[in-house]
Amino acid sequence: MKKLLLAGLAAYAYYRYKNMTAEQKADITNKVKETGRKFSEGLPTQLKDMLGKKEPQTA
């Protein structure tokens, strides 16, 4: 039942996105990018290094 609900939600989201104007699509893209930036700025450095697969800095 959950899979069917998620599939329906995904189909509806795709339909809505497909029918948006180019300006609306750009707005959505910018909002997602900005939210991602804010989220990554709030993460601790160790977690950023782990997710970014960077070498940990030694003090």
Number of C-alpha atoms within 10 A of each C-alpha: 6 7 8 9 10 11 12 12 12 12 12 12 11 11 11 10 14 11 10 12 10 11 9 12 14 12 12 14 12 12 12 11 12 12 12 11 11 10 10 13 11 9 11 9 13 12 11 15 14 11 9 9 9 10 8 11 8 4 3
